[in-house]
Structures are given as structure tokens and as C-alpha cells.
Amino acid sequence: MTGGVTVRLARDDELDAAGDLVVAAYRTHPDMEDSDGYLAHVRDVRGRVTATDVLVAVDGDGRLLGCVSYVRDHTSA
């Protein structure tokens, strides 16, 4: 790895991988079941980016390390 960690807005070419990363994180929770299709909602970073800021953490080589959707307040989609 070169450099440190950078947090920035997600690029379009990272959205699908970011969704996969978020789903992988949710699946580590022992009570996470996908009986209602919630993981499909969680995976839909591409849909969320139209309504809110999506940030990613990347290492010095550009590898995705994390993802967060910034929800400004209770009125945000």
C-alpha cells in the first residue's frame, strides 16, 4: 500500500463495488437475515447517490475500504 487513507465522494465507477462492500459488512452481523430483501436496498448505492452524498474510504492504491451514505436529516430520502 502506498500512502494513507483518503475519504472522498464516491466516483461513479465505484458505486457497485461500494454496494457490495456495504452488504459484506452487514452480513457480518449475526442476526442479519435477508428475508425482506433489505440487502438489495443496502447494495443500491447507485440509487442512493442521486439523493444523498456517498463517501468512500480508499487506501493509497485506490482500494475501497469503507462506504457511508451521509443522510442530512430525517427528511432525506
Sine and cosine of phi, psi and omega as CSV:
sin_phi,cos_phi,sin_psi,cos_psi,sin_omega,cos_omega
0.00,0.00,0.68,-0.73,0.10,-1.00
-0.94,-0.33,0.63,-0.78,0.04,-1.00
0.95,0.30,-0.16,-0.99,-0.03,-1.00
-0.97,-0.24,-0.55,-0.83,-0.01,-1.00
-0.96,-0.28,0.69,-0.73,0.05,-1.00
-0.87,-0.48,0.71,-0.71,0.11,-0.99
-0.93,-0.36,0.79,-0.62,-0.07,-1.00
-0.40,-0.92,0.16,-0.99,0.10,-0.99
-0.88,0.47,0.62,-0.78,0.03,-1.00
-0.93,0.36,0.62,-0.79,0.10,-0.99
-1.00,0.02,0.40,-0.92,-0.01,-1.00
-0.82,0.57,-0.63,0.77,-0.05,-1.00
-0.96,0.28,-0.06,1.00,0.01,-1.00
-0.96,-0.27,-0.15,0.99,-0.18,-0.98
-0.89,0.46,-0.68,0.73,-0.01,-1.00
-0.92,0.39,-0.68,0.73,0.04,-1.00
-0.91,0.42,-0.59,0.81,0.05,-1.00
-0.90,0.44,-0.65,0.76,0.06,-1.00
-0.88,0.47,-0.67,0.74,0.04,-1.00
-0.89,0.46,-0.63,0.77,0.00,-1.00
-0.91,0.42,-0.68,0.73,0.01,-1.00
-0.91,0.43,-0.68,0.73,0.03,-1.00
-0.88,0.47,-0.67,0.74,0.02,-1.00
-0.86,0.50,-0.63,0.77,0.03,-1.00
-0.92,0.40,-0.71,0.71,0.01,-1.00
-0.88,0.48,-0.61,0.79,-0.04,-1.00
-0.92,0.39,-0.26,0.97,0.04,-1.00
-0.97,0.25,-0.28,0.96,0.03,-1.00
-0.96,0.28,0.79,-0.61,-0.10,-1.00
-0.89,0.46,-0.41,0.91,-0.02,-1.00
-0.99,-0.15,0.14,0.99,-0.04,-1.00
-0.97,0.25,0.91,-0.40,0.11,-0.99
-0.86,-0.51,0.50,-0.87,-0.04,-1.00
-0.94,-0.34,0.60,0.80,-0.06,-1.00
-0.92,0.40,-0.44,0.90,-0.02,-1.00
-0.96,-0.29,0.19,0.98,0.02,-1.00
0.97,0.24,0.31,0.95,-0.04,-1.00
-0.87,0.49,-0.57,0.82,-0.02,-1.00
-0.91,0.42,-0.50,0.87,0.08,-1.00
-0.91,0.42,-0.63,0.78,0.06,-1.00
-0.90,0.43,-0.71,0.71,0.00,-1.00
-0.89,0.46,-0.63,0.78,-0.03,-1.00
-0.94,0.35,-0.37,0.93,-0.13,-0.99
-0.98,0.20,0.87,0.50,0.05,-1.00
-0.90,0.44,-0.60,0.80,0.00,-1.00
-0.87,0.50,-0.61,0.79,0.06,-1.00
-0.96,0.29,-0.62,0.78,-0.03,-1.00
-0.93,0.37,-0.54,0.84,-0.08,-1.00
-0.91,0.41,-0.30,0.95,0.05,-1.00
-0.97,0.24,-0.31,0.95,-0.07,-1.00
-0.90,-0.44,-0.27,0.96,-0.08,-1.00
-0.46,-0.89,0.20,-0.98,0.07,-1.00
-0.98,0.19,0.72,-0.70,0.09,-1.00
-0.90,-0.44,0.85,-0.52,-0.01,-1.00
-0.96,-0.29,0.56,-0.83,0.10,-1.00
-0.82,-0.57,0.47,-0.88,0.18,-0.98
-0.96,-0.28,0.77,-0.64,0.02,-1.00
-0.77,-0.63,0.51,-0.86,0.06,-1.00
-1.00,0.09,-0.03,-1.00,-0.05,-1.00
-0.88,0.48,-0.33,0.94,0.04,-1.00
-1.00,-0.09,0.06,1.00,0.01,-1.00
1.00,0.06,0.10,0.99,-0.02,-1.00
-0.96,0.27,0.75,-0.66,0.03,-1.00
-0.92,0.40,0.76,-0.65,0.02,-1.00
-0.92,-0.40,-0.46,0.89,-0.05,-1.00
-0.23,-0.97,0.21,-0.98,-0.05,-1.00
-0.47,-0.88,0.61,-0.79,0.07,-1.00
-0.57,-0.82,0.62,-0.78,0.12,-0.99
-0.98,-0.18,0.83,-0.56,-0.02,-1.00
-1.00,0.02,0.93,-0.38,0.02,-1.00
-0.98,-0.19,0.91,-0.41,-0.12,-0.99
-0.90,0.43,-0.68,0.74,0.01,-1.00
-0.28,-0.96,-0.08,-1.00,-0.10,-1.00
-0.92,0.39,-0.22,0.98,0.01,-1.00
-1.00,0.02,-0.15,0.99,-0.02,-1.00
-0.94,0.34,0.58,-0.82,0.03,-1.00
-0.92,0.40,0.00,0.00,0.00,0.00
